[in-house]
Amino acid sequence: MNGMIAMRLMAALISAMLAMQALAAPVAAPSPSRSTFVKLMKVQQYWEQEDYDAAIADLEALLGKKHDDPYEFALASQFLAHTYVLLDRPSAARRVLEAALEKEDIHFQLLANLKLFYGQLALGDEEYELARQMFEEWLATTMQVADSSQLFSAAYANYMTQHLDEAEKLVDQAISRNAAAPDSWHRLHYQVLFDLERYNAAELILLHLLERTPANEGHWRLLANHHLRREDSVKALAALTIAKQIEVLADIEDLLRIVSLFNVAEAPERGARMLERALADAKLEPDFEVLRRLGDLLLLSRERARAIAALQRAAAVAPDGKTHELLASIWFNDQEWRNAHDAYVSAIEKGGVDNIDRLYLLAGVSAMRAGMTNEAKSALTEASRSTALRPQAQAMLRKLTGET
């Protein structure tokens, strides 16, 4: 459900409750006249029948009659605003409440209720500072016990305006008053604590969430992200690995994230094994990104032969010649000159590589050492077109000429 719609539905529920509280008025509030009371009861019947036009007509007529009676004007305004919320017209509801809030001498409890209602609407419209101010004034004046959802709304407004201490106090109260507090409330509590740099307390919130719903993949990701934000890649890896082992996380992105963390945690061989299993089980497509990552992990694991095999597969589907260049450098260092030459040439032909003149020179050197005279002459001739490399390339060409 859209967050704004959810807030407006919440506002609708709250406004209905407040309307009934206002009629009951336990805190020495004025009582509405009998005619007003009957009219408001009729409006509630219109709500049940979803006859909102009739409700609006009756309430607007009532407002016209009660313009000079602050209490009954505010009470009718609350009902009218609620009607507009039911019609998903929050802007109209806000205008009605604004007119009511301009009245003087409204009973303090009804005034507090109006501010709570207006704060909920402002929150739904993402006007967080205005919402926070309304909630603050409501809490300072109400004599009614705030319910948990009202406290959560106030906590959210404070969080979004970076009043973190107040947000933490309010969300803690909201959760303590609701044994069935939804996960979103606990996640807000976590985020507030994290932003307050109370990291251990924040982690306990996440562990509590996992205790409640261990199969919730979002909670495992949140725990891993918590450790990453704390620059503790080992704990982040542990969280994701546990989730993977109990088959909570099955997405490709999760798997690749775990593989990356193995690398950060200086255990590339474990990341490589995980990728190999995923490829063997057809959980991953053998595309360039996956194959290149596998090759890199195997190189870091010092499994050279397997790394070369993975990199060759990656090079075959690569978008540029950089993987061919990497293979060429491996074979050059291993003195496998023919393979090195062919890979340098492939890198040049595929393109997307830096310093092509240097690659021509290395291809020429490799061919020369492999006894491939014609290929060496061709590559070195291309390298000699570079001003910087010309002396070195021409020296090698002269040597080749002397040898032939």
C-alpha positions as CSV (number, residue, x, y, z in Angstrom):
1,M,0.0,0.0,0.0
2,N,1.2,3.5,-0.9
3,G,2.6,5.2,2.2
4,M,0.6,8.4,1.7
5,I,-2.7,6.4,1.3
6,A,-1.8,4.5,4.4
7,M,-1.3,7.7,6.4
8,R,-4.6,9.1,5.1
9,L,-6.5,5.9,6.1
10,M,-4.9,6.2,9.5
11,A,-6.0,9.8,9.7
12,A,-9.5,8.7,8.8
13,L,-9.6,6.2,11.6
14,I,-8.2,8.6,14.1
15,S,-10.6,11.4,13.1
16,A,-13.6,9.1,13.6
17,M,-12.3,8.1,17.0
18,L,-11.7,11.7,17.9
19,A,-15.1,12.7,16.8
20,M,-16.7,10.2,19.1
21,Q,-14.4,11.3,22.0
22,A,-15.5,14.9,21.4
23,L,-19.1,13.9,21.7
24,A,-18.4,11.9,24.9
25,A,-16.1,14.7,26.2
26,P,-15.0,13.2,29.5
27,V,-12.7,16.2,30.4
28,A,-15.3,18.8,31.4
29,A,-15.8,19.8,27.8
30,P,-18.9,21.7,26.7
31,S,-21.7,19.5,25.3
32,P,-23.1,20.0,21.8
33,S,-26.7,21.1,21.6
34,R,-29.3,18.4,21.0
35,S,-29.8,19.5,17.4
36,T,-26.1,19.4,16.7
37,F,-25.8,16.0,18.3
38,V,-28.6,14.6,16.2
39,K,-27.1,16.1,13.1
40,L,-23.7,14.5,13.8
41,M,-25.3,11.1,14.4
42,K,-27.0,11.4,11.1
43,V,-23.7,12.2,9.4
44,Q,-22.3,9.0,10.8
45,Q,-25.2,7.1,9.2
46,Y,-24.3,8.8,5.9
47,W,-20.7,7.5,6.3
48,E,-21.9,4.0,6.8
49,Q,-24.1,4.4,3.7
50,E,-21.2,6.0,1.8
51,D,-23.5,8.9,1.1
52,Y,-20.7,11.5,1.4
53,D,-22.4,14.3,-0.6
54,A,-25.3,14.2,1.9
55,A,-22.9,14.3,4.8
56,I,-21.0,17.3,3.3
57,A,-24.3,19.2,2.6
58,D,-25.5,18.7,6.2
59,L,-22.2,19.6,7.8
60,E,-21.7,22.7,5.6
61,A,-25.2,23.9,6.6
62,L,-24.3,23.2,10.3
63,L,-21.1,25.2,10.0
64,G,-23.0,28.1,8.6
65,K,-25.3,28.0,11.6
66,K,-22.6,27.5,14.2
67,H,-20.0,30.0,12.9
68,D,-20.1,32.0,16.2
69,D,-20.0,29.0,18.4
70,P,-16.3,27.9,18.6
71,Y,-17.0,24.5,20.1
72,E,-19.7,23.4,17.8
73,F,-18.0,24.9,14.8
74,A,-14.8,23.0,15.6
75,L,-16.7,19.8,16.2
76,A,-18.6,20.0,12.9
77,S,-15.4,20.9,11.2
78,Q,-13.8,17.7,12.5
79,F,-16.6,15.6,11.1
80,L,-16.5,17.5,7.7
81,A,-12.7,17.0,7.5
82,H,-13.2,13.3,8.2
83,T,-15.7,13.1,5.4
84,Y,-13.2,14.6,3.0
85,V,-10.6,12.1,4.1
86,L,-13.0,9.3,3.3
87,L,-13.3,10.8,-0.2
88,D,-9.5,10.9,-0.5
89,R,-9.6,14.7,-0.6
90,P,-7.0,15.5,2.1
91,S,-6.4,19.0,0.8
92,A,-10.1,19.9,1.4
93,A,-9.9,18.3,4.8
94,R,-6.9,20.4,5.7
95,R,-8.7,23.6,4.6
96,V,-11.6,22.7,6.9
97,L,-9.3,22.1,9.9
98,E,-7.3,25.3,9.2
99,A,-10.5,27.3,9.4
100,A,-11.4,25.6,12.7
101,L,-8.0,26.1,14.2
102,E,-8.3,29.9,13.6
103,K,-11.2,30.0,16.1
104,E,-10.5,31.2,19.6
105,D,-11.8,29.8,22.8
106,I,-12.1,26.2,21.6
107,H,-12.0,23.7,24.5
108,F,-8.4,22.6,24.9
109,Q,-9.2,18.9,24.4
110,L,-11.1,19.4,21.2
111,L,-8.3,21.8,20.1
112,A,-5.7,19.1,20.8
113,N,-7.8,16.6,18.8
114,L,-7.9,19.0,15.9
115,K,-4.1,19.4,15.9
116,L,-3.6,15.6,16.0
117,F,-5.9,15.2,13.0
118,Y,-4.2,18.0,11.1
119,G,-0.8,16.6,12.0
120,Q,-1.8,13.2,10.6
121,L,-2.8,14.9,7.3
122,A,0.4,16.9,7.1
123,L,2.3,13.7,7.7
124,G,0.4,12.0,4.8
125,D,1.4,14.9,2.6
126,E,5.1,14.5,3.7
127,E,5.1,18.0,5.4
128,Y,7.1,16.6,8.3
129,E,8.0,19.7,10.2
130,L,4.5,20.9,10.2
131,A,3.3,17.5,11.3
132,R,5.9,17.4,14.1
133,Q,4.8,20.8,15.4
134,M,1.1,19.7,15.4
135,F,2.0,16.4,17.3
136,E,4.1,18.3,19.8
137,E,1.2,20.7,20.6
138,W,-1.2,17.9,20.8
139,L,0.9,15.9,23.2
140,A,1.5,19.0,25.4
141,T,-2.3,19.7,25.8
142,T,-4.2,16.4,25.5
143,M,-5.7,14.8,28.6
144,Q,-6.5,11.6,26.8
145,V,-4.1,8.7,26.8
146,A,-2.4,8.5,23.4
147,D,-2.7,5.2,21.6
148,S,0.3,3.5,20.1
149,S,-0.5,4.4,16.4
150,Q,-0.7,8.1,17.4
151,L,2.7,7.9,19.2
152,F,4.2,6.1,16.2
153,S,3.0,8.9,13.8
154,A,4.6,11.5,16.1
155,A,7.8,9.5,16.3
156,Y,8.0,9.2,12.5
157,A,7.5,13.0,12.1
158,N,10.3,13.6,14.6
159,Y,12.6,11.1,12.8
160,M,12.0,12.7,9.4
161,T,12.9,16.1,10.9
162,Q,16.0,14.7,12.7
163,H,14.6,15.2,16.2
164,L,16.1,11.9,17.0
165,D,15.9,11.9,20.8
166,E,12.2,12.7,20.8
167,A,11.7,10.2,18.0
168,E,13.4,7.4,20.0
169,K,11.3,8.2,23.1
170,L,8.0,8.2,21.2
171,V,8.6,5.1,19.1
172,D,9.7,3.2,22.3
173,Q,6.4,4.2,23.9
174,A,4.4,3.2,20.9
175,I,6.0,-0.2,20.8
176,S,5.6,-0.7,24.6
177,R,1.9,0.0,24.3
178,N,1.3,-2.4,21.5
179,A,2.3,-6.1,21.9
180,A,1.5,-6.6,18.2
181,A,3.5,-3.6,17.0
182,P,4.2,-4.2,13.3
183,D,7.7,-4.8,12.0
184,S,7.8,-1.3,10.4
185,W,7.7,0.2,13.9
186,H,10.6,-1.8,15.1
187,R,12.5,-0.9,11.9
188,L,11.9,2.8,12.6
189,H,13.2,2.2,16.1
190,Y,16.3,0.6,14.7
191,Q,17.0,3.4,12.3
192,V,16.6,6.0,15.0
193,L,19.0,4.2,17.3
194,F,21.5,3.7,14.5
195,D,21.4,7.4,13.7
196,L,21.9,8.2,17.3
197,E,25.0,5.9,17.1
198,R,23.6,3.5,19.7
199,Y,24.7,0.7,17.5
200,N,24.5,-2.2,20.0
201,A,20.9,-1.2,20.9
202,A,20.1,-1.0,17.2
203,E,21.5,-4.4,16.6
204,L,19.3,-5.9,19.4
205,I,16.3,-4.6,17.6
206,L,17.2,-6.5,14.5
207,L,17.9,-9.6,16.4
208,H,14.5,-9.3,18.1
209,L,12.9,-9.0,14.6
210,L,14.7,-12.1,13.4
211,E,13.6,-14.0,16.6
212,R,10.0,-13.0,15.7
213,T,10.2,-13.9,12.0
214,P,13.4,-15.8,11.2
215,A,12.2,-16.4,7.6
216,N,11.9,-12.7,6.8
217,E,14.6,-12.1,4.2
218,G,14.4,-8.3,4.6
219,H,15.5,-8.6,8.2
220,W,18.5,-10.6,7.3
221,R,19.5,-8.1,4.6
222,L,19.0,-5.3,7.2
223,L,21.3,-7.1,9.7
224,A,23.9,-7.6,7.0
225,N,23.6,-3.9,5.9
226,H,23.9,-2.9,9.6
227,H,27.3,-4.6,9.8
228,L,28.4,-3.2,6.5
229,R,27.6,0.3,7.6
230,R,29.7,-0.4,10.7
231,E,32.5,-1.6,8.3
232,D,32.4,-5.1,9.7
233,S,32.4,-7.2,6.6
234,V,32.9,-10.4,8.5
235,K,29.7,-10.1,10.5
236,A,27.8,-9.0,7.4
237,L,29.1,-12.1,5.6
238,A,28.1,-14.3,8.5
239,A,24.5,-12.9,8.5
240,L,24.1,-13.4,4.8
241,T,25.7,-16.8,4.8
242,I,23.4,-18.0,7.6
243,A,20.4,-16.7,5.7
244,K,21.6,-18.5,2.6
245,Q,22.1,-21.7,4.5
246,I,18.6,-21.7,5.9
247,E,17.3,-20.9,2.4
248,V,15.9,-17.5,3.3
249,L,17.8,-15.7,0.7
250,A,17.6,-17.1,-2.8
251,D,17.9,-14.1,-5.1
252,I,20.8,-13.8,-7.5
253,E,21.7,-10.4,-6.0
254,D,21.9,-11.9,-2.6
255,L,24.2,-14.6,-3.8
256,L,26.5,-12.2,-5.6
257,R,26.5,-10.0,-2.5
258,I,27.7,-12.9,-0.4
259,V,30.4,-13.7,-2.9
260,S,31.7,-10.2,-2.8
261,L,31.8,-10.2,1.0
262,F,33.9,-13.4,0.9
263,N,36.4,-11.4,-1.1
264,V,36.3,-8.5,1.3
265,A,36.7,-10.9,4.2
266,E,39.8,-12.3,2.5
267,A,38.2,-15.6,1.8
268,P,38.0,-15.5,-2.0
269,E,38.2,-19.3,-2.4
270,R,34.9,-19.6,-0.6
271,G,33.3,-17.1,-2.8
272,A,34.6,-18.9,-5.9
273,R,33.2,-22.2,-4.6
274,M,29.8,-20.6,-4.1
275,L,29.8,-19.2,-7.6
276,E,30.9,-22.5,-9.1
277,R,28.1,-24.3,-7.3
278,A,25.5,-21.7,-8.4
279,L,26.7,-22.1,-12.0
280,A,26.6,-25.9,-11.8
281,D,23.1,-25.9,-10.4
282,A,21.9,-23.4,-13.1
283,K,21.1,-20.8,-10.4
284,L,23.2,-18.3,-12.3
285,E,23.5,-17.6,-16.0
286,P,27.1,-17.9,-17.2
287,D,27.2,-14.3,-18.4
288,F,30.3,-12.1,-18.6
289,E,29.9,-10.5,-15.2
290,V,29.6,-13.8,-13.4
291,L,32.4,-15.5,-15.3
292,R,34.8,-12.6,-14.9
293,R,34.0,-12.4,-11.1
294,L,34.7,-16.2,-10.9
295,G,38.0,-15.8,-12.7
296,D,39.1,-12.9,-10.5
297,L,38.2,-14.9,-7.3
298,L,40.1,-17.9,-8.5
299,L,43.1,-15.7,-9.3
300,L,43.0,-14.3,-5.8
301,S,42.7,-17.9,-4.5
302,R,45.9,-18.7,-6.4
303,E,44.1,-21.3,-8.4
304,R,45.7,-20.3,-11.7
305,A,44.6,-23.0,-14.0
306,R,41.0,-22.8,-13.0
307,A,41.1,-19.0,-13.1
308,I,42.4,-19.1,-16.7
309,A,39.6,-21.4,-17.7
310,A,37.0,-19.1,-16.2
311,L,38.6,-16.0,-17.7
312,Q,38.7,-17.7,-21.2
313,R,35.0,-18.3,-20.9
314,A,34.5,-14.7,-19.8
315,A,36.6,-13.3,-22.6
316,A,34.5,-15.1,-25.2
317,V,31.4,-13.2,-24.2
318,A,33.2,-10.0,-23.0
319,P,32.0,-6.6,-24.3
320,D,35.6,-5.4,-24.7
321,G,39.2,-6.7,-24.8
322,K,40.2,-6.1,-21.2
323,T,39.7,-9.8,-20.2
324,H,41.8,-10.8,-23.2
325,E,44.5,-8.4,-22.0
326,L,44.4,-9.9,-18.5
327,L,44.8,-13.4,-19.9
328,A,47.7,-12.1,-22.0
329,S,49.5,-10.7,-19.0
330,I,49.1,-14.0,-17.1
331,W,50.5,-16.0,-20.0
332,F,53.3,-13.5,-20.6
333,N,54.3,-13.9,-16.9
334,D,54.1,-17.6,-17.3
335,Q,56.3,-17.4,-20.5
336,E,53.6,-19.0,-22.6
337,W,54.5,-16.8,-25.5
338,R,52.1,-18.0,-28.2
339,N,49.1,-17.8,-25.9
340,A,50.2,-14.4,-24.8
341,H,50.6,-13.1,-28.3
342,D,47.2,-14.4,-29.4
343,A,45.5,-12.9,-26.4
344,Y,47.2,-9.4,-26.9
345,V,46.0,-9.5,-30.5
346,S,42.5,-10.4,-29.4
347,A,42.4,-7.6,-26.9
348,I,43.4,-5.1,-29.6
349,E,40.9,-6.5,-32.1
350,K,38.0,-6.4,-29.6
351,G,38.8,-2.9,-28.5
352,G,37.9,-1.0,-25.4
353,V,41.5,-1.2,-24.0
354,D,43.9,1.5,-23.0
355,N,47.4,2.1,-24.6
356,I,47.0,0.0,-27.7
357,D,50.6,0.8,-28.8
358,R,51.9,-0.9,-25.6
359,L,49.8,-4.0,-26.4
360,Y,51.3,-4.1,-29.9
361,L,54.8,-4.0,-28.4
362,L,54.0,-6.8,-25.9
363,A,52.4,-8.8,-28.7
364,G,55.6,-8.4,-30.7
365,V,57.8,-9.4,-27.8
366,S,55.6,-12.5,-27.2
367,A,55.7,-13.5,-30.9
368,M,59.4,-12.9,-31.1
369,R,60.1,-15.2,-28.1
370,A,57.7,-17.8,-29.5
371,G,59.7,-17.8,-32.8
372,M,56.7,-16.3,-34.7
373,T,58.8,-14.0,-36.8
374,N,56.2,-12.6,-39.2
375,E,53.7,-12.0,-36.4
376,A,56.5,-10.3,-34.4
377,K,57.4,-8.0,-37.3
378,S,53.7,-7.1,-37.8
379,A,53.1,-6.2,-34.1
380,L,56.4,-4.3,-33.7
381,T,55.8,-2.3,-36.8
382,E,52.5,-1.1,-35.4
383,A,54.2,-0.4,-32.0
384,S,56.9,1.7,-33.8
385,R,54.2,4.2,-34.9
386,S,54.2,5.4,-31.2
387,T,56.8,8.1,-30.6
388,A,57.3,6.9,-27.0
389,L,57.8,3.2,-28.0
390,R,59.5,3.7,-31.4
391,P,63.1,3.3,-30.2
392,Q,62.3,0.1,-28.4
393,A,60.2,-1.3,-31.2
394,Q,62.8,-0.5,-33.9
395,A,65.6,-2.1,-31.8
396,M,63.6,-5.3,-31.7
397,L,62.8,-5.1,-35.4
398,R,66.5,-4.7,-36.1
399,K,67.3,-7.7,-34.0
400,L,64.7,-9.7,-35.8
401,T,66.2,-8.7,-39.1
402,G,69.6,-9.7,-38.0
403,E,68.3,-13.0,-36.9
404,T,66.6,-13.7,-40.2
